[in-house]
């Protein structure tokens, strides 16, 4: 399960415009700060149960080019889900 969370974290750090639900400040934390906090959480006794990442998405398949929002969810039990809401429906 930790490998899934680490992969999602790396994806998150490399994605511009990602927002976090627990963020209260208007300034986005730097990637280094997020990586440090995440590494501390994974190496301590802190338990991560579920994670949700949201952002913008672009889907290109041949001549079909759509954009919209994406929500990535991973649950502690091993389930995962990706929801795309694209301009073409």
C-alpha positions as semicolon CSV with decimal commas, in nm:
position;residue;x (nm);y (nm);z (nm)
1;X;0,000;0,000;0,000
2;X;0,290;0,235;0,072
3;X;0,414;0,197;-0,285
4;X;0,075;0,315;-0,417
5;X;0,085;0,617;-0,187
6;X;0,444;0,697;-0,286
7;X;0,351;0,674;-0,656
8;X;0,053;0,904;-0,603
9;X;0,274;1,144;-0,409
10;X;0,531;1,154;-0,688
11;X;0,252;1,209;-0,943
12;X;0,115;1,487;-0,726
13;X;0,450;1,661;-0,689
14;X;0,504;1,656;-1,064
15;X;0,157;1,790;-1,148
16;X;0,116;2,168;-1,166
17;X;-0,192;2,320;-1,008
18;X;-0,266;2,036;-0,766
19;X;-0,459;2,152;-0,458
20;X;-0,491;1,979;-0,123
21;X;-0,815;1,965;0,077
22;X;-0,641;2,027;0,411
23;X;-0,457;2,335;0,286
24;X;-0,565;2,651;0,466
25;X;-0,310;2,900;0,335
26;X;-0,349;3,069;-0,002
27;X;0,019;3,000;-0,082
28;X;0,097;2,657;-0,225
29;X;0,371;2,467;-0,040
30;X;0,682;2,384;-0,238
31;X;0,744;2,033;-0,370
32;X;1,036;1,992;-0,129
33;X;0,814;2,082;0,166
34;X;0,546;1,833;0,060
35;X;0,805;1,561;0,004
36;X;0,957;1,620;0,349
37;X;0,615;1,611;0,517
38;X;0,511;1,299;0,327
39;X;0,836;1,115;0,401
40;X;0,797;1,201;0,771
41;X;0,440;1,071;0,770
42;X;0,535;0,745;0,596
43;X;0,837;0,678;0,818
44;X;0,661;0,745;1,149
45;X;0,372;0,571;1,315
46;X;0,127;0,802;1,137
47;X;-0,135;0,597;0,952
48;X;-0,255;0,717;0,614
49;X;-0,598;0,569;0,552
50;X;-0,728;0,733;0,234
51;X;-0,601;0,993;-0,009
52;X;-0,776;1,210;-0,268
53;X;-0,594;1,413;-0,531
54;X;-0,771;1,660;-0,761
55;X;-0,649;1,858;-1,059
56;X;-0,691;1,942;-1,425
57;X;-0,674;1,676;-1,695
58;X;-0,634;1,664;-2,071
59;X;-0,735;1,358;-2,273
60;X;-0,598;1,319;-2,626
61;X;-0,693;1,016;-2,836
62;X;-0,632;1,067;-3,207
63;X;-0,819;1,380;-3,309
64;X;-1,024;1,381;-2,986
65;X;-0,878;1,649;-2,753
66;X;-1,076;1,713;-2,433
67;X;-0,997;1,884;-2,105
68;X;-1,158;1,893;-1,762
69;X;-1,101;1,786;-1,405
70;X;-0,967;1,466;-1,251
71;X;-1,005;1,314;-0,905
72;X;-0,775;1,030;-0,800
73;X;-0,868;0,832;-0,488
74;X;-0,682;0,553;-0,307
75;X;-0,824;0,376;-0,004
76;X;-0,633;0,189;0,266
77;X;-0,807;-0,137;0,179
78;X;-0,642;-0,131;-0,166
79;X;-0,921;0,012;-0,377
80;X;-0,851;0,300;-0,613
81;X;-1,061;0,517;-0,841
82;X;-1,007;0,784;-1,105
83;X;-1,294;1,015;-1,202
84;X;-1,262;1,228;-1,516
85;X;-1,506;1,507;-1,599
86;X;-1,420;1,608;-1,955
87;X;-1,557;1,875;-2,189
88;X;-1,697;1,616;-2,431
89;X;-1,889;1,433;-2,160
